Amino acid sequence: MQEISPFSLQQKIINKEDFQLIDVREANEHAAFNIGGTLMPLSELMDHVEKISINKPVIIYCKKGIRSQIAIQRLEEKFKFTNLINLRGGTDSWIKENQSSRFKAQD
């Protein structure tokens, strides 16, 4: 499974690279804190598969990186996606990196 670090994702955002960002957490988690992207909770993800790009990298995140791994496994197995990338450590790692002043999250 492909993974990306919070720092590398931040660089992609800063450089305005073309990718899709998907949050597979629940709506209340997304409302409390998110790093952008489209909310597609894991429990509803398969109902929205047509909204997932096949033509560019798709970075999927959750709180710790576990639900996003599950999402990627399901999508790869059922729909044969090859462009999915897990945010290693999820928003927990994103926040930890931000607190370490390595980078600041963009609005």
Secondary structure, 3 states (H helix, E strand, C coil): CEEECHHHHHHHHHCCCCCEEEECCCHHHHHHCCCCCEECCHHHHHHHHHHCCCCCCEEEECCCCHHHHHHHHHHHHHHCCCCEEEECCHHHHHHHHHHCCCCCCCC
